[in-house]
Amino acid sequence: MSRIEEIVAILQTHDFGKQPPSVASLTKASVLIPLFVREGELYTLMTLRSMQLRTGAGEVCFPGGKQDPADRDEVDTALREAEEEIGLSPDHVQVVCRLIPIINKRGLLVTPVVGFIDESFCPCPNPDEVSAVFAVPLDLFTSKEQHSFAHSVAGMQVPLHSFHYTDPDSHASYNIFGLTAMFAIMVAVLALQKKPEYEVGFAPEDIFSYFQRNLERRLSKL
């Protein structure tokens, strides 16, 4: 079994599946977390949001957005948004799983969809939405070297994680924080089967129950 096949098998055991009735009334959104292997190391693609956008301008995020009425499910939303934002064709994504969603600070239920893409993929960013696309080694999100804490994420009893990253190709520096950082940590812990060097409140074996409790806590406050 190849490394990618091993990671796929691990992630698929954490597929969230169909969303429960308790979240039916919430506005839905999805992000695609694209993974690929380069020289034996696992990476993910991230974007820098355009300064022209009304919300989250200039922030680092994964490709994604709100669910469209024509979308069949969370996967459809993530793939459509990734194609619109960075030119990634759905046919070039090996969808692996949907991880447990998180309610963001605006009350959107955001589902992370994980998929593998080819290392050779060349992004074609939509300038109206994306100002940069860059690759980040996934183990950044288990290391304490570029990590810092801040206050709690809106309504969730978890710290706000932040990571500083300098792209070795462009030499641009990025601050990866909030929900994007939390999704990256979630995927890194599962895919790498590695406990972070900083406190997150969960271990790889109980990640689902941890985020399930936080989801239920947020739902109770809406």
DOLO-606491 format. One record per residue: residue in three letters; x, y, z of N, C-alpha, C, O, CB in turn. Coordinates in steps of 0.05 Angstrom, whole numbers, plus 5000, padded with zeros to 4 digits. Atoms other than C-alpha are relative to their C-alpha. Glycine has a CB too. Layout:
% residues N
VEXSE  code    nx    ny    nz   cax   cay   caz    cx    cy    cz    ox    oy    oz   cbx   cby   cbz
VEXSE   ALA     X     Y     Z     X     Y     Z     X     Y     Z     X     Y     Z     X     Y     Z
...
***
This chain:
% residues 222
VEXSE  code    nx    ny    nz   cax   cay   caz    cx    cy    cz    ox    oy    oz   cbx   cby   cbz
VEXSE   MET  5017  4976  5000  5000  5000  5000  5018  5025  5000  5036  5027  5016  4981  5000  5024
VEXSE   SER  4984  4975  5002  5028  5069  4980  4993  5018  5023  4973  5014  5038  4995  5014  4974
VEXSE   ARG  5005  4981  4978  5032  5127  5029  4973  5014  4996  4958  5017  5015  5022  5021  5001
VEXSE   ILE  5026  4987  5005  4973  5161  4995  4977  4982  5007  4957  4990  5019  4998  5010  4970
VEXSE   GLU  5021  5020  4994  4931  5098  5000  4997  4997  5030  4974  4994  5039  5007  4973  4987
VEXSE   GLU  5001  5002  4971  4948  5093  5074  4985  5024  5012  4968  5021  5030  5028  4997  5012
VEXSE   ILE  5013  4976  4990  4927  5165  5086  4971  5001  4993  4954  5008  5010  5014  5025  4989
VEXSE   VAL  5028  5001  5009  4863  5157  5046  4985  4981  5019  4963  4988  5027  4998  4990  4971
VEXSE   ALA  5014  5020  4982  4845  5095  5088  4995  5012  5028  4974  5007  5039  5017  4974  5002
VEXSE   ILE  5003  4988  4973  4857  5133  5153  4978  5021  4999  4960  5021  5017  5026  5012  5009
VEXSE   LEU  5019  4978  5001  4817  5194  5132  4971  4990  4995  4952  5002  5006  5007  5020  4977
VEXSE   GLN  5027  5010  5005  4758  5153  5106  4987  4989  5025  4962  4988  5026  5002  4978  4979
VEXSE   THR  5012  5010  4975  4748  5124  5175  4988  5023  5017  4973  5018  5036  5021  4985  5017
VEXSE   HIS  5010  4976  4985  4733  5195  5199  4979  5016  4983  4973  5038  4990  5023  5018  5007
VEXSE   ASP  5020  4986  5016  4682  5212  5145  4975  5005  5017  4965  4987  5030  4992  4982  4975
VEXSE   PHE  5022  4992  4983  4625  5250  5178  4973  4989  4989  4955  4985  5005  4999  5031  5002
VEXSE   GLY  5025  5010  5011  4572  5225  5130  4979  5021  4998  4984  5045  4995  4990  4977  5016
VEXSE   LYS  5023  4982  5004  4503  5255  5125  4997  5018  5024  4999  5009  5047  4974  4983  4996
VEXSE   GLN  5004  4981  4978  4490  5317  5166  4975  4994  5016  4955  4987  5004  5000  5029  4989
VEXSE   PRO  5023  5007  4983  4443  5308  5225  4977  5021  4997  4982  5044  4988  5008  4999  5029
VEXSE   PRO  5022  4982  5002  4373  5340  5227  5004  5026  5016  4992  5046  5010  4975  4986  5009
VEXSE   SER  4996  4977  4982  4397  5388  5282  5012  5024  4986  5010  5046  4996  5017  4992  5023
VEXSE   VAL  4987  4977  5014  4435  5430  5231  4985  5008  4975  4995  5024  4959  5029  4992  4993
VEXSE   ALA  5015  4996  5025  4381  5430  5177  4994  5030  4995  4993  5038  4972  4974  4985  5001
VEXSE   SER  5008  4972  5004  4363  5504  5189  5024  5019  4996  5020  5042  4989  4984  5009  5024
VEXSE   LEU  4977  4983  5003  4434  5530  5185  5008  5004  4971  5003  4987  4954  5024  4988  5015
VEXSE   THR  4989  4994  5027  4464  5563  5123  5026  4983  4998  5043  4984  5015  5005  5030  4996
VEXSE   LYS  4977  5018  5003  4515  5514  5095  5022  5012  4982  5016  5028  4964  4990  4973  4987
VEXSE   ALA  4977  4993  5017  4584  5524  5065  5019  4977  5001  5018  4960  5019  5014  5027  5010
VEXSE   SER  4980  5021  5000  4642  5479  5047  5026  5012  4991  5028  5032  4977  4991  4977  4980
VEXSE   VAL  4973  4993  5010  4717  5484  5036  5012  4974  4990  5007  4952  5001  5017  5013  5022
VEXSE   LEU  4984  5023  5009  4762  5437  4997  5028  5002  5011  5041  5023  5009  5000  4999  4969
VEXSE   ILE  4973  5002  4990  4826  5416  5031  5015  4982  4981  5015  4958  4984  5001  4989  5030
VEXSE   PRO  4986  5016  5020  4870  5394  4972  5027  4991  5011  5043  5007  5020  5004  5016  4974
VEXSE   LEU  4975  5012  4990  4926  5347  4992  5016  4989  4976  5004  4980  4956  4995  4978  5020
VEXSE   PHE  4983  5013  5020  4985  5324  4950  5027  4994  5013  5034  5005  5034  5004  5018  4975
VEXSE   VAL  4974  5008  4990  5053  5291  4961  5022  5011  4981  5021  5008  4957  5002  4970  5002
VEXSE   ARG  4977  4990  5014  5117  5326  4940  5026  4991  5014  5030  4997  5037  4999  5032  4998
VEXSE   GLU  4975  5011  4989  5184  5291  4950  4996  4986  5026  5012  4989  5045  5021  5023  5003
VEXSE   GLY  5006  5016  4977  5153  5246  5001  4986  5014  5023  4980  5002  5043  5025  4989  5010
VEXSE   GLU  5013  4984  4979  5122  5303  5042  4972  5008  4992  4967  5014  4969  5017  5025  5006
VEXSE   LEU  5028  4994  5005  5048  5316  5049  4995  5030  5002  5004  5043  5021  4982  4985  5020
VEXSE   TYR  5005  4971  5001  5025  5386  5029  4970  5005  4996  4954  4987  4989  5015  5013  4977
VEXSE   THR  5027  4991  5007  4960  5425  5024  5002  5027  4986  5021  5042  4989  4982  5002  5025
VEXSE   LEU  5002  4974  5014  4940  5483  4979  4983  5019  5016  4961  5011  5026  4990  4997  4972
VEXSE   MET  5015  4979  4987  4916  5548  5010  4998  5024  4982  5014  5027  4963  5011  5008  5027
VEXSE   THR  5002  4976  5016  4893  5614  4981  5000  5025  5018  4994  5024  5042  4974  5000  4984
VEXSE   LEU  5002  4974  4987  4898  5687  5000  4976  5015  4987  4976  5019  4963  5026  5017  4998
VEXSE   ARG  5024  4988  5011  4830  5721  4992  5006  5028  4990  5022  5043  5001  4979  5001  5022
VEXSE   SER  4996  4974  5013  4826  5782  4947  4992  5022  5019  4973  5019  5035  4984  5002  4975
VEXSE   MET  5007  4977  4984  4824  5850  4981  4974  5013  4991  4964  5031  5004  5023  5021  4999
VEXSE   GLN  5025  4989  5011  4762  5865  4938  4976  4988  5013  4954  4998  5011  4999  4996  4971
VEXSE   LEU  5023  5014  4988  4719  5817  4977  4988  5014  5024  5003  5028  5039  5008  4972  5008
VEXSE   ARG  5013  4986  4978  4668  5842  5027  5006  4987  5027  5006  5001  5047  4970  5000  4995
VEXSE   THR  4994  5013  4975  4684  5790  5080  5026  4984  4997  5031  4972  4977  4977  4981  5008
VEXSE   GLY  4975  5016  4999  4751  5759  5099  5021  5009  4980  5038  4994  4973  4994  4972  4995
VEXSE   ALA  4980  4990  5020  4790  5804  5051  5028  4998  5011  5033  5005  5034  4993  5029  4993
VEXSE   GLY  4972  5002  4992  4864  5789  5054  5006  4977  5019  5029  4976  5029  5009  5025  5012
VEXSE   GLU  4996  5022  4981  4855  5727  5097  5008  4974  4985  5001  4971  4961  4975  4995  5017
VEXSE   VAL  4993  5026  5011  4885  5658  5084  4977  4981  5005  4965  4980  5026  5026  4989  5013
VEXSE   CYS  5022  5019  4997  4834  5604  5072  5004  4977  4980  5022  4977  4963  4973  5013  4996
VEXSE   PHE  5002  5021  5020  4819  5540  5034  4980  5008  4979  4962  5024  4986  4993  4972  5013
VEXSE   PRO  5020  4993  5020  4780  5545  4969  4972  4991  5011  4970  4969  5021  5006  4986  4973
VEXSE   GLY  5026  5008  4990  4706  5545  4987  4981  5024  5001  4988  5046  4994  5003  4988  5027
VEXSE   GLY  5021  4980  4999  4642  5583  4998  4973  4989  5007  4971  4965  5014  4998  5016  4974
VEXSE   LYS  5026  5008  4992  4568  5580  5011  4988  4980  4980  4995  4979  4956  4981  5024  5001
VEXSE   GLN  5014  5020  5017  4525  5523  4984  4981  5014  4981  4966  5033  4988  4984  4980  5017
VEXSE   ASP  5018  4989  5021  4489  5539  4919  4976  4982  4998  4978  4957  5003  5015  5002  4973
VEXSE   PRO  5024  5017  5002  4417  5515  4909  5003  4976  4980  4991  4955  4984  4976  5016  4991
VEXSE   ALA  4996  5021  5019  4442  5473  4850  5019  4978  5010  5021  4957  4998  5011  5011  4974
VEXSE   ASP  4981  5019  4989  4494  5437  4893  4985  4976  5012  4966  4980  5027  5019  5013  5021
VEXSE   ARG  5014  5024  4989  4474  5365  4910  5007  4996  5029  4991  4986  5045  5008  4976  4984
VEXSE   ASP  4991  5005  4972  4515  5363  4975  5024  5017  5005  5032  5034  4989  5005  4970  5005
VEXSE   GLU  4977  4985  4992  4575  5390  5012  5024  4996  4981  5040  5015  4977  5008  4992  5028
VEXSE   VAL  4978  5005  5018  4624  5357  4964  4996  5016  4974  5016  5028  4965  5001  4970  4993
VEXSE   ASP  5005  4984  5024  4591  5390  4904  5008  5029  5004  5020  5042  4987  4970  4999  4993
VEXSE   THR  4994  4972  4994  4598  5458  4938  5030  5004  5000  5040  5024  4988  4988  5008  5027
VEXSE   ALA  4971  4997  4998  4672  5448  4954  5013  4998  4973  5031  5014  4967  5011  4979  5018
VEXSE   LEU  4988  5003  5026  4689  5424  4884  4993  5023  4981  5010  5032  4966  4991  4974  4987
VEXSE   ARG  5008  4977  5017  4650  5479  4849  5015  5025  5008  5026  5039  4990  4969  5005  5003
VEXSE   GLU  4985  4976  4991  4682  5533  4891  5029  4998  4993  5042  5019  4986  4996  5003  5031
VEXSE   ALA  4971  5003  5007  4752  5505  4880  5005  5005  4971  5025  5016  4963  5010  4972  5008
VEXSE   GLU  4997  4995  5029  4741  5506  4805  4997  5029  4994  5012  5040  4978  4979  4983  4984
VEXSE   GLU  5005  4972  5005  4714  5577  4807  5024  5017  5010  5031  5037  4998  4975  5009  5014
VEXSE   GLU  4979  4983  4988  4770  5603  4852  5028  4995  4990  5043  5014  4986  5000  4995  5030
VEXSE   ILE  4972  5006  5007  4833  5567  4830  5002  4983  4974  5024  4975  4967  5014  4986  5022
VEXSE   GLY  4999  5015  5025  4814  5530  4766  5005  4971  5002  5015  4958  4984  5021  5012  4982
VEXSE   LEU  4995  5028  4995  4817  5461  4797  4975  4984  4990  4954  4987  5002  5005  4994  5030
VEXSE   SER  5023  5016  5011  4772  5414  4755  4992  4979  5020  5009  4965  5031  5008  4988  4973
VEXSE   PRO  5009  5022  4983  4729  5367  4797  5010  4973  4991  5013  4955  5008  4969  5000  5001
VEXSE   ASP  4990  5026  5010  4753  5311  4752  5028  4994  5009  5037  4971  5007  4998  5000  4970
VEXSE   HIS  4972  5003  4992  4823  5322  4779  5003  4999  5030  5025  5002  5041  5017  5023  4989
VEXSE   VAL  5000  5003  4971  4804  5313  4852  4990  4973  5008  4968  4964  5000  4982  5022  5013
VEXSE   GLN  5008  5026  4989  4802  5246  4887  4988  5006  5028  5003  5009  5048  5024  4980  5002
VEXSE   VAL  5013  4993  4975  4751  5262  4941  5003  4976  5019  4998  4953  5013  4970  5006  4996
VEXSE   VAL  4994  5020  4980  4769  5225  5004  4978  4998  5022  4968  4976  5028  5027  5005  5014
VEXSE   CYS  5019  5000  4979  4720  5246  5058  4989  5028  5006  5000  5048  4997  5012  4987  5025
VEXSE   ARG  5010  4975  4988  4678  5299  5092  5005  4998  5030  4995  4979  5043  4969  5005  4994
VEXSE   LEU  4996  5001  4971  4702  5315  5162  4978  5015  5014  4962  5028  5002  5028  5012  5007
VEXSE   ILE  5022  4988  4984  4658  5340  5218  5000  5030  4996  5021  5043  4997  5004  4994  5030
VEXSE   PRO  5002  4971  5005  4633  5411  5204  5004  5016  5025  5001  5006  5047  4973  5007  4987
VEXSE   ILE  4997  4981  4978  4646  5472  5247  4983  5024  4994  4982  5033  4971  5030  5007  5005
VEXSE   ILE  5016  4975  5004  4600  5532  5257  5019  5023  5003  5032  5026  5024  4977  5002  5020
VEXSE   ASN  4981  4977  4999  4640  5595  5241  4988  5024  5015  4965  5022  5024  5009  5008  4972
VEXSE   LYS  5008  4976  4984  4635  5664  5273  4976  5013  4989  4962  5029  5003  5023  5019  5001
VEXSE   ARG  5023  4988  5012  4581  5684  5224  4976  4981  5000  4955  4988  4989  5006  5008  4971
VEXSE   GLY  5023  5018  4997  4537  5624  5240  4997  4981  4977  4978  4966  4975  4976  5015  5003
VEXSE   LEU  5001  5019  5022  4553  5585  5176  5010  4973  5009  5030  4971  5024  5017  5011  4976
VEXSE   LEU  4990  5027  4995  4560  5510  5181  5019  4993  4978  5011  4988  4955  4976  4979  5003
VEXSE   VAL  4979  5004  5020  4626  5497  5145  5010  4972  5001  5021  4963  5022  5023  5020  5004
VEXSE   THR  4991  5027  5002  4642  5427  5122  5027  4998  4985  5029  5007  4963  4979  4982  4986
VEXSE   PRO  4974  5004  5014  4715  5409  5105  4999  4975  4984  4994  4953  4994  5024  4999  5020
VEXSE   VAL  4999  5023  5018  4720  5363  5045  5029  4996  4992  5042  5014  4982  4982  5005  4974
VEXSE   VAL  4972  5006  5005  4787  5329  5037  5003  4984  4974  4988  4965  4969  5012  4984  5024
VEXSE   GLY  4995  5014  5025  4814  5307  4970  5029  5001  4992  5043  5020  4999  4982  5012  4978
VEXSE   PHE  4973  5000  5011  4879  5288  4936  5000  5011  4972  4982  5006  4956  5012  4972  5001
VEXSE   ILE  4996  4989  5027  4903  5326  4875  5028  4992  4990  5045  4983  5006  4996  5031  4999
VEXSE   ASP  4973  5006  5011  4963  5316  4829  5020  5021  5007  5013  5045  5008  4998  4997  4969
VEXSE   GLU  4979  4981  4992  5028  5347  4850  5005  5021  4978  5013  5044  4984  5026  4985  5005
VEXSE   SER  4994  4982  5022  5034  5379  4781  4978  5021  4994  4981  5037  4977  5003  4983  4975
VEXSE   PHE  5021  4980  5004  4969  5419  4787  5010  5028  5001  5024  5036  5020  4977  4996  5020
VEXSE   CYS  4991  4972  5002  4981  5491  4766  4975  5018  5004  4958  5020  4986  5014  5007  4973
VEXSE   PRO  5024  4984  4995  4930  5539  4798  4996  5023  4980  5016  5034  4970  5001  5011  5028
VEXSE   CYS  5007  4977  5017  4894  5591  4756  4980  5017  5016  4956  5015  5012  4988  4992  4972
VEXSE   PRO  5018  4986  4982  4867  5638  4809  4982  5021  4987  4991  5036  4969  5016  5014  5021
VEXSE   ASN  5018  4980  5008  4806  5681  4797  5006  5026  5015  5003  5026  5039  4970  4991  5005
VEXSE   PRO  4991  4976  4986  4831  5752  4812  4979  5014  5016  4985  5030  5035  5012  5019  4981
VEXSE   ASP  5021  4987  4984  4763  5774  4837  4997  4988  5027  4985  5000  5045  4974  4997  4984
VEXSE   GLU  5004  5014  4975  4766  5723  4893  5027  4993  5014  5028  4992  5038  4985  4976  4996
VEXSE   VAL  4974  5010  4989  4839  5701  4902  5023  5016  4990  5026  5021  4966  5003  4970  4992
VEXSE   SER  4977  4984  5008  4903  5741  4902  5026  4983  5000  5046  4991  4989  5004  5023  5019
VEXSE   ALA  4977  5018  5000  4951  5682  4915  4992  4972  5007  4973  4968  5022  5022  5010  5020
VEXSE   VAL  5003  5029  4993  4954  5606  4918  5027  4989  5007  5047  4994  4992  4987  4984  4976
VEXSE   PHE  4974  5010  4991  5009  5572  4956  4997  4973  5014  4976  4966  5025  5014  5020  5019
VEXSE   ALA  4999  5027  4988  5029  5503  4982  5013  5002  5027  5032  5016  5031  5015  4980  4982
VEXSE   VAL  4990  5000  4972  5041  5490  5056  5004  4971  5009  4986  4954  5006  4980  5014  5019
VEXSE   PRO  4996  5027  4989  5073  5427  5086  4982  4995  5023  4980  5012  5042  5030  4996  5008
VEXSE   LEU  5021  5005  4980  5020  5395  5129  5012  4998  5028  4998  5003  5048  4985  4975  4994
VEXSE   ASP  4989  5003  4974  5068  5382  5186  5005  5027  5014  5011  5028  5038  5026  4985  4999
VEXSE   LEU  4999  4974  4987  5071  5457  5198  4980  5002  5023  4984  5015  5043  4995  5023  4980
VEXSE   PHE  5023  4997  4981  5005  5448  5235  5002  4981  5023  4983  4980  5039  4975  4995  4985
VEXSE   THR  4995  5016  4976  5033  5398  5285  5025  5010  5015  5031  5000  5037  5003  4970  4993
VEXSE   SER  4976  4989  4987  5096  5438  5301  4994  5025  5016  4977  5041  5008  5021  5006  4978
VEXSE   LYS  5004  4976  4983  5100  5491  5355  5018  5023  4991  5016  5045  5001  5006  4994  5029
VEXSE   GLU  4980  4980  5008  5156  5529  5319  4988  5026  4990  4997  5047  4998  5017  4988  4978
VEXSE   GLN  5012  4976  5011  5111  5577  5280  4971  5004  5011  4955  5018  4998  5000  4999  4970
VEXSE   HIS  5028  5000  4989  5049  5569  5324  4997  5020  5023  5016  5024  5038  4993  4972  5010
VEXSE   SER  5006  4983  4978  5016  5618  5372  4971  4997  5007  4955  4988  4991  5007  5029  4994
VEXSE   PHE  5027  5001  4990  4953  5622  5414  4988  5028  5001  5003  5048  5003  4998  4986  5027
VEXSE   ALA  5013  4974  4995  4901  5677  5419  4974  4992  5015  4972  4971  5028  4994  5016  4974
VEXSE   HIS  5025  5004  4985  4830  5683  5448  4983  4977  4987  4990  4967  4966  4984  5025  5001
VEXSE   SER  5017  5021  5010  4774  5632  5437  4986  5007  4974  4981  5030  4969  4979  4992  5021
VEXSE   VAL  5016  4996  5025  4740  5622  5370  4971  5004  5008  4961  4992  5026  5004  4976  4981
VEXSE   ALA  5028  4992  4994  4670  5652  5369  4983  4977  5010  4975  4959  4995  4988  5012  4976
VEXSE   GLY  5018  5019  4989  4628  5611  5416  5011  4972  5006  4997  4956  5018  4977  4997  4982
VEXSE   MET  4988  5027  4996  4675  5551  5418  5021  5002  5022  5037  5021  5023  5013  4990  4974
VEXSE   GLN  4981  5000  4978  4714  5533  5479  5027  4988  4992  5036  4968  5003  4988  4984  5024
VEXSE   VAL  4974  5008  5010  4778  5524  5440  5017  5024  4995  5006  5045  4989  4997  4982  4975
VEXSE   PRO  4984  4977  5006  4838  5569  5430  5001  5007  4971  4995  4990  4954  5029  4995  5010
VEXSE   LEU  4997  4991  5028  4848  5610  5367  5029  4995  4992  5047  5008  5003  4992  5030  4996
VEXSE   HIS  4973  5006  5009  4908  5579  5333  5009  5017  4977  4993  5025  4960  5002  4970  4992
VEXSE   SER  4990  4984  5022  4953  5619  5288  5028  4989  4993  5044  4982  5010  5002  5030  5009
VEXSE   PHE  4975  5010  5010  5012  5598  5245  5012  5021  4981  4998  5032  4964  4997  4973  4986
VEXSE   HIS  4986  4983  5019  5064  5641  5210  5014  4982  4979  5028  4963  4987  5021  5019  5015
VEXSE   TYR  4988  5017  5021  5087  5613  5143  5012  5018  4978  4998  5036  4968  4980  4981  4988
VEXSE   THR  4987  4986  5022  5137  5640  5092  5003  4981  4977  5017  4961  4980  5027  5013  5009
VEXSE   ASP  4999  5017  5024  5130  5611  5022  5029  5001  4989  5038  5022  4982  4980  5009  4979
VEXSE   PRO  4973  4999  5010  5200  5590  5000  5003  5008  4971  5024  5016  4962  5013  4973  5004
VEXSE   ASP  4999  4993  5028  5182  5602  4927  4997  5030  4995  5012  5042  4981  4979  4984  4985
VEXSE   SER  5006  4971  5004  5152  5672  4930  5012  5018  5022  5014  5042  5018  4970  5004  4999
VEXSE   HIS  4990  4985  4976  5182  5692  4998  4978  5017  5013  4984  5034  5030  5024  5017  4992
VEXSE   ALA  5022  4986  4987  5113  5719  5016  4994  4987  5027  4997  4963  5030  4975  4999  4981
VEXSE   SER  5006  5010  4973  5093  5712  5089  4969  5001  5004  4955  5019  4995  5014  5017  5021
VEXSE   TYR  5029  5003  4995  5024  5689  5111  4994  4994  5029  5010  4982  5043  4989  4978  4982
VEXSE   ASN  5010  5006  4973  4985  5687  5176  4976  4982  4996  4955  4991  4986  4993  5026  5016
VEXSE   ILE  5022  5019  5003  4941  5625  5178  4987  4997  5027  5000  4987  5046  5011  4972  4989
VEXSE   PHE  5012  4999  4974  4890  5630  5234  4970  4992  4999  4959  4987  4977  5003  5027  5013
VEXSE   GLY  5029  5004  4998  4819  5617  5258  4991  4973  4990  5004  4953  4994  4986  5021  4984
VEXSE   LEU  5012  5025  5010  4775  5565  5224  5019  4986  4981  5020  4961  4981  4974  5006  4987
VEXSE   THR  4981  5013  5020  4826  5553  5168  5022  4985  5015  5028  4962  5008  5012  5022  4982
VEXSE   ALA  4979  5013  4984  4880  5537  5219  4989  4975  5014  5002  4954  5015  5012  5019  5021
VEXSE   MET  5012  5023  4986  4832  5491  5257  4996  4977  4981  5001  4954  4989  4974  5008  5014
VEXSE   PHE  5004  5021  5019  4814  5452  5195  5027  4988  4992  5029  4963  4989  4986  5011  4975
VEXSE   ALA  4974  5010  5007  4888  5446  5177  5011  4983  5022  5023  4962  5017  5019  5024  4994
VEXSE   ILE  4991  5016  4977  4904  5420  5247  4985  4973  5000  4998  4952  5003  4995  5015  5026
VEXSE   MET  5016  5025  5000  4847  5370  5242  5011  4980  4979  5014  4957  4985  4970  5007  4994
VEXSE   VAL  4990  5018  5021  4872  5342  5176  5028  4991  5005  5034  4967  5000  4999  5015  4973
VEXSE   ALA  4972  5008  4994  4945  5342  5198  5001  4979  5021  5016  4959  5018  5016  5025  5009
VEXSE   VAL  5000  5020  4979  4930  5304  5261  4991  4973  4990  5003  4952  4997  4982  5009  5023
VEXSE   LEU  5011  5025  5010  4889  5252  5224  5019  4987  4979  5026  4964  4981  4973  5004  4988
VEXSE   ALA  4984  5010  5022  4932  5245  5161  5028  4991  5008  5038  4971  4999  5002  5020  4978
VEXSE   LEU  4973  5007  4991  4999  5245  5196  5001  4983  5025  5022  4972  5032  5015  5026  5006
VEXSE   GLN  5002  5016  4975  4974  5208  5258  5021  5010  5020  5037  4994  5031  5004  4970  4994
VEXSE   LYS  4980  4987  4984  5015  5257  5298  4987  5020  5019  4972  5038  5010  5022  5013  4983
VEXSE   LYS  5011  4981  4980  4997  5294  5362  5016  5026  4998  5040  5026  4997  5001  4989  5029
VEXSE   PRO  4986  4974  5002  5013  5369  5357  5018  5005  5024  5013  4994  5046  4980  5023  4998
VEXSE   GLU  4980  4994  4979  5071  5396  5399  4989  5022  5019  5002  5029  5038  5026  5009  4988
VEXSE   TYR  5013  4979  4983  5023  5448  5429  4973  4988  5009  4964  4968  4998  4996  5027  4985
VEXSE   GLU  5025  5010  4989  4958  5439  5468  4976  5005  4981  4971  5028  4974  4995  5012  5027
VEXSE   VAL  5024  4997  5016  4895  5426  5426  4976  4988  5014  4953  4994  5006  5004  4988  4973
VEXSE   GLY  5023  5011  4985  4852  5387  5475  4990  4973  4990  4971  4962  5000  4978  5019  4999
VEXSE   PHE  5008  5025  5010  4847  5324  5434  5024  4984  4989  5045  4996  4984  4978  5003  4978
VEXSE   ALA  4980  5018  5012  4887  5264  5409  4988  4989  4974  4964  4990  4971  5009  4978  5020
VEXSE   PRO  5011  5011  5025  4881  5231  5340  4977  4980  5004  4959  4979  4987  5022  4986  4985
VEXSE   GLU  5020  5020  4996  4839  5176  5370  4973  5010  5009  4953  4996  5008  5010  4979  5019
VEXSE   ASP  5026  4989  4990  4784  5222  5399  4993  5026  4987  4978  5042  4998  5001  5003  5030
VEXSE   ILE  5004  4975  5013  4783  5279  5349  4970  5004  4993  4960  5027  4996  5016  5002  4974
VEXSE   PHE  5028  4997  5007  4711  5265  5327  4983  5009  5024  4967  5027  5022  4989  4974  4989
VEXSE   SER  5017  4993  4977  4681  5267  5397  5006  5028  5010  4988  5042  5020  5006  4980  5023
VEXSE   TYR  4993  4973  4992  4719  5332  5412  4985  5020  4984  4973  5039  4995  5031  5004  4997
VEXSE   PHE  5014  4980  5017  4690  5369  5353  4970  4996  5000  4955  5015  4996  5010  4998  4971
VEXSE   GLN  5029  5005  4997  4622  5336  5362  4990  5016  5024  4968  5028  5023  4994  4970  5003
VEXSE   ARG  5009  4985  4976  4618  5366  5432  4999  5030  4994  4981  5044  5003  5019  4995  5023
VEXSE   ASN  4999  4971  5007  4638  5435  5405  4977  5007  4981  4965  5029  4984  5026  5007  4988
VEXSE   LEU  5022  4995  5018  4586  5430  5350  4974  5001  5016  4958  5019  5011  4998  4978  4978
VEXSE   GLU  5024  5000  4984  4531  5412  5400  4999  5025  5018  4977  5036  5022  4999  4975  5016
VEXSE   ARG  5000  4976  4983  4553  5469  5445  4992  5025  4984  4977  5041  4994  5028  5004  5013
VEXSE   ARG  5007  4977  5017  4549  5519  5388  4971  5000  4992  4958  5021  4991  5018  5001  4976
VEXSE   LEU  5028  5002  5007  4481  5493  5366  4982  5008  5022  4961  5020  5018  4994  4971  4991
VEXSE   SER  5016  4993  4977  4454  5502  5436  4998  5030  5005  4980  5039  5019  5010  4986  5025
VEXSE   LYS  4999  4971  4996  4472  5576  5433  4988  5016  4977  4986  5040  4979  5028  5009  5005
VEXSE   LEU  5012  4987  5023  4440  5591  5366  4970  5005  5004  4957  5016  4986  5005  4984  4974
***
